[in-house]
Amino acid sequence: MAALIELKDVTKEFNGQVVLRGIDLVIEPNEFVTLLGPSGCGKTTTLRIIGGFIEASEGEVIFDGKDMNLIPVHKRPTNTVFQRYALFPHLDVFENVAFGLRVKDKNIEQKKVINKIKTDFSKQENELKNKFRQAKLEFKSLGLPKNELREKELQLKNDLIKELNALKEINESKIMEIKQTFINNKDFEQLIKNKVTKYLKMVGLEGFENRAVHQLSGGQQQRVAIARALINEPKVLLLDEPLAALDLKLRQEMQYELKELQRSAGITFIFVTHDQEEALTMSDKIVVMNHGEIQQVGSPEDIYNEPINTFVAKFIGESNIIPGIMKDDYLVSFDNKDYKCVDYGFAKNQKVDVVIRPEDIDIVEVGKGLLTGEVDSVAFKGVHYEIDVITKDRIYTIHTTDYSALGSKVDITFNPEDIHVMEES
Ligand code: ATP
């Protein structure tokens, strides 16, 4: 699939301080892409560069194959939903959503075509005039008698006027035809009504048209902000932590709704968050960032199951991270014991980090596992227990639905494919 947006080696400096470096990113049409990372890692700056609110210091931003560096915000195929909804308090829900359509010239598309016809006409006019001047010079160079020359020039001038008039007539009739398609105020109101209704329905706010903004909950206000952005029918919706101000339950509801909305509207969403669960729930593609650089790009499953380094492993979910040595392909050693694994391609005896996810470790009877230890803490987390088991070398955090009593002796075990080996950080 051809890329919709490409960032190529994008760098951003603020007052000599580099906050983004070497950002290469490809975004496909209809993708839900999330920029994820800790506070200050450059997510919002990346989003603002895509939206055209700020310029990259270096590098290219390409939309549909076209360089966007000098294209202003309002001419980009993007719309933005900010963390604070920025609704107009004096307008009701209907007018907040309709706003984007009202500020646009209702006949903008037709006017663009008319302007093109006018520019083409003046180009053709200039070409004809140049041809006339050229022909006049050629006659002069023939050394004809004065009378004959004047007659020829007159003829030439008449021909030019005729041609110009014919051209003008064609263009004027084209323009008239287009003007007849201009939308009148009554039809425009109907069009606005249809679109506002469509997008309010899409965000689940049908029937809220006449409500004042202060009569809405935070979640409803955010939905209005989203409908207001969608009504402009952008190719790309940029969302900067749009759910941050909502309480947990509402946020989770909105996460599913946003994903559904993105699917049904068939547009690309670029979503900024520092919440890894939010990113995992909604995204087709997650871009994990740290210190102004992309750490890893992949599907939620890739990022979760195959983190590229310990930063990603730690940032996306909890992990047991253990220093180890890669003895050979498929054989890693940590805490003075060798384990089979599925990783390969490291140098012999290379120092590595070993990541084992808490839910990939099982607690079993003593004698039936790989390591023996004692239950050091037990916490009920709603769906699972979080249990820390202390072995002779370290504490392993385990997520399991089976209860183990505090202080009991247990073994722990894990499979070769649950051991993720990565370069030492
Ligand atoms: P958060 O999750 O806290 O919003 P973020 O990942 O979105 O963080 P950015 O807002 O992109 O991070 O900021 C990246 C870095 O750039 C930060 O160190 C920030 O202080 C700096 N920065 C952002 N905007 C400006 C600015 N206009 N002038 C100077 N520095 C800026």
Residues whose N, C-alpha, C, O or C-beta is under 5 A from the ligand:
A	BS01	ATP	F14 V19 P38 S39 G40 C41 G42 K43 T44 T45 T46 H274
